[in-house]
Amino acid sequence: MAIASGLKHKYSFEFDGIQNIQNLLQQKKGGILLTAHIGNFNLAKHFFDETNNHHIVNLVVTDLEHEEIKDYLDSVTGKSAIKLIVLKEDLSHIFEMNRALQNNELLVFAADRYTENAKTFTQDFMGKPVKFPQGPFKLAARNEIPVLFVHIMREKNFHYHFYARPYNPENNDAKNLLKAYLENLEIMLKKYPHQWYNYYDYWNDFS
């Protein structure tokens, strides 16, 4: 709220791996950015505004999240330049995603949660098995779309740190991508343990 209210000059922003986004876009295949419900990705507008790439970012969300996220982004960060693609039962979102990729745009998925009735993979995460949505990982692997793991994390002294790490697989399949994504996410969680937002029985181990 402070940043959107004219106090952006009091904050510092670090682009860690911004060249990876530039390298991805040079491939002209579009790209998939895999993030999680961690840190402050709602501030992505301010990072991409700096690089004049805000118009190529598409945040993929569920229908349930759609209005709440849109209202939140508009109220906290101002009218968002980041576009939303809503996952719908009629599968119309597939055409929107294909169109975005053909235009060399970026699709952003928070891939650490799955919705009811979604197809899932089970993979060890922080030492225990967890279910994750198949969709983002299959989309990237089957179509050989370049992938980055991205996070925006709050640090001391009014500082935000933007991470963008490339996925360079020897064997490009969905499960290998999920494994690499979770390895990256575990690094983030261990470094920023208080910035992950999940409020349910994540490991299904509550008694």
C-alpha positions as CSV (number, residue, x, y, z in Angstrom):
1,M,0.0,0.0,0.0
2,A,2.9,2.3,0.8
3,I,4.5,1.7,-2.6
4,A,1.3,2.3,-4.4
5,S,0.6,5.5,-2.4
6,G,3.7,7.4,-3.7
7,L,6.4,6.0,-1.3
8,K,8.1,3.8,-3.8
9,H,11.2,5.9,-3.5
10,K,11.7,4.7,0.1
11,Y,12.1,1.1,-1.1
12,S,14.9,-0.6,-3.0
13,F,14.3,-3.3,-5.6
14,E,16.9,-5.9,-6.6
15,F,16.7,-7.7,-9.9
16,D,18.5,-11.1,-9.4
17,G,18.5,-13.0,-12.6
18,I,16.7,-10.4,-14.8
19,Q,19.0,-11.5,-17.7
20,N,17.2,-14.9,-17.5
21,I,13.9,-13.2,-18.5
22,Q,15.6,-11.4,-21.3
23,N,17.3,-14.7,-22.5
24,L,13.9,-16.5,-22.3
25,L,12.2,-13.8,-24.4
26,Q,14.9,-13.9,-27.1
27,Q,13.9,-17.5,-27.8
28,K,10.5,-16.3,-29.1
29,K,8.6,-19.2,-27.6
30,G,6.9,-17.3,-24.8
31,G,7.6,-18.5,-21.3
32,I,6.3,-20.0,-18.1
33,L,7.2,-18.4,-14.8
34,L,6.6,-20.8,-11.9
35,T,6.1,-19.1,-8.5
36,A,4.2,-20.0,-5.3
37,H,2.1,-18.4,-2.6
38,I,5.2,-17.0,-1.1
39,G,6.7,-13.5,-0.8
40,N,5.1,-10.6,-2.6
41,F,4.5,-11.4,-6.2
42,N,1.7,-8.8,-6.2
43,L,4.6,-6.3,-6.6
44,A,5.6,-7.8,-9.9
45,K,4.0,-4.8,-11.7
46,H,6.7,-2.6,-10.2
47,F,9.6,-4.8,-11.3
48,F,8.2,-5.3,-14.8
49,D,7.4,-1.6,-15.2
50,E,11.1,-0.9,-14.7
51,T,12.0,-3.2,-17.7
52,N,9.0,-2.1,-19.8
53,N,7.8,-5.7,-19.9
54,H,4.7,-5.3,-17.8
55,H,2.4,-5.8,-20.8
56,I,3.6,-9.3,-21.5
57,V,2.8,-10.8,-18.1
58,N,-0.3,-13.0,-17.7
59,L,-1.2,-14.3,-14.2
60,V,-3.1,-17.6,-14.5
61,V,-5.7,-17.9,-11.7
62,T,-8.7,-20.0,-10.8
63,D,-12.2,-18.7,-11.3
64,L,-12.6,-18.5,-7.5
65,E,-9.5,-16.4,-7.1
66,H,-10.2,-14.2,-10.1
67,E,-12.3,-11.3,-8.7
68,E,-10.6,-11.3,-5.3
69,I,-7.1,-11.1,-6.8
70,K,-8.1,-8.5,-9.4
71,D,-9.8,-6.3,-6.7
72,Y,-6.7,-6.7,-4.5
73,L,-4.2,-5.8,-7.2
74,D,-6.2,-2.8,-8.2
75,S,-6.6,-1.6,-4.6
76,V,-3.1,-2.2,-3.4
77,T,-0.9,-1.6,-6.4
78,G,-3.2,0.6,-8.5
79,K,-4.7,-0.5,-11.8
80,S,-2.6,-3.6,-12.6
81,A,-0.8,-3.8,-15.9
82,I,-0.5,-7.5,-15.4
83,K,-3.2,-9.4,-17.2
84,L,-5.2,-12.3,-15.8
85,I,-6.1,-15.5,-17.5
86,V,-8.9,-17.3,-15.6
87,L,-9.1,-21.2,-15.6
88,K,-12.7,-22.0,-16.6
89,E,-14.7,-25.2,-17.0
90,D,-15.3,-24.5,-20.7
91,L,-11.5,-24.6,-21.3
92,S,-11.5,-21.2,-23.0
93,H,-8.4,-20.4,-21.1
94,I,-6.4,-22.8,-23.3
95,F,-6.9,-20.5,-26.3
96,E,-5.9,-17.4,-24.2
97,M,-2.7,-19.2,-23.0
98,N,-1.8,-20.3,-26.5
99,R,-2.4,-16.8,-27.9
100,A,-0.2,-15.4,-25.2
101,L,2.7,-17.8,-25.9
102,Q,2.4,-17.2,-29.6
103,N,2.8,-13.5,-28.9
104,N,6.0,-14.3,-26.9
105,E,4.3,-13.4,-23.6
106,L,4.8,-14.9,-20.1
107,L,2.4,-17.2,-18.2
108,V,2.7,-17.1,-14.4
109,F,1.5,-20.0,-12.3
110,A,1.5,-20.2,-8.5
111,A,2.0,-24.0,-8.7
112,D,2.2,-24.9,-5.0
113,R,-1.6,-25.5,-4.7
114,Y,-4.2,-27.5,-6.7
115,T,-7.9,-27.0,-7.0
116,E,-10.6,-29.7,-6.4
117,N,-10.9,-32.2,-9.1
118,A,-7.6,-31.2,-10.7
119,K,-5.2,-33.9,-11.8
120,T,-2.2,-34.1,-9.5
121,F,1.3,-35.4,-9.1
122,T,2.5,-36.6,-5.7
123,Q,6.1,-35.5,-4.8
124,D,8.1,-35.3,-1.6
125,F,8.3,-31.7,-0.4
126,M,10.1,-30.7,2.8
127,G,10.4,-34.4,3.6
128,K,6.8,-35.6,3.1
129,P,4.6,-36.4,0.1
130,V,2.3,-33.6,-1.2
131,K,0.0,-33.3,-4.1
132,F,0.7,-30.7,-6.8
133,P,-1.3,-29.7,-10.0
134,Q,-0.1,-31.4,-13.1
135,G,-1.2,-28.7,-15.5
136,P,1.6,-26.1,-15.4
137,F,4.3,-28.8,-15.5
138,K,2.7,-30.8,-18.4
139,L,2.1,-27.6,-20.4
140,A,5.8,-26.6,-20.2
141,A,7.3,-30.0,-20.7
142,R,5.0,-31.2,-23.6
143,N,5.4,-28.0,-25.5
144,E,9.1,-27.4,-24.7
145,I,8.3,-23.9,-23.3
146,P,11.2,-22.2,-21.5
147,V,10.7,-22.0,-17.7
148,L,11.9,-19.8,-14.9
149,F,11.4,-20.1,-11.2
150,V,10.5,-16.7,-9.9
151,H,9.9,-15.1,-6.5
152,I,9.7,-11.6,-5.0
153,M,10.8,-11.6,-1.4
154,R,10.7,-8.9,1.3
155,E,14.1,-8.3,3.0
156,K,15.4,-5.9,5.7
157,N,15.6,-2.1,5.3
158,F,12.6,-1.8,2.9
159,H,14.2,-4.0,0.3
160,Y,12.5,-6.4,-2.2
161,H,14.5,-9.1,-3.9
162,F,13.3,-10.5,-7.3
163,Y,14.6,-14.0,-8.1
164,A,14.5,-15.5,-11.6
165,R,16.2,-18.9,-12.0
166,P,16.3,-20.8,-15.2
167,Y,15.2,-24.5,-15.6
168,N,17.8,-26.2,-17.9
169,P,16.8,-29.9,-17.9
170,E,18.7,-32.8,-19.3
171,N,15.4,-34.8,-19.5
172,N,12.5,-32.4,-20.1
173,D,9.4,-34.1,-18.6
174,A,6.7,-32.9,-16.3
175,K,7.8,-34.8,-13.2
176,N,11.4,-33.7,-13.5
177,L,10.2,-30.1,-13.8
178,L,8.1,-30.5,-10.7
179,K,11.1,-31.9,-8.8
180,A,13.3,-29.0,-9.8
181,Y,10.5,-26.5,-9.0
182,L,10.2,-27.9,-5.5
183,E,13.9,-27.9,-4.9
184,N,14.0,-24.2,-5.8
185,L,10.9,-23.6,-3.6
186,E,12.6,-25.4,-0.6
187,I,15.6,-23.1,-0.9
188,M,13.2,-20.1,-0.8
189,L,11.3,-21.4,2.2
190,K,14.4,-22.2,4.2
191,K,15.7,-18.7,3.5
192,Y,12.4,-16.9,4.1
193,P,10.4,-19.2,6.5
194,H,7.9,-16.6,7.5
195,Q,6.8,-15.6,4.0
196,W,4.9,-18.7,2.8
197,Y,1.1,-18.3,2.9
198,N,-0.7,-21.6,3.3
199,Y,-3.5,-22.0,5.8
200,Y,-4.7,-25.6,5.5
201,D,-3.5,-29.1,6.2
202,Y,-0.8,-29.1,3.5
203,W,0.7,-32.5,4.2
204,N,-2.6,-34.0,5.2
205,D,-1.2,-35.1,8.6
206,F,-3.4,-33.3,11.1
207,S,-4.9,-35.8,13.6
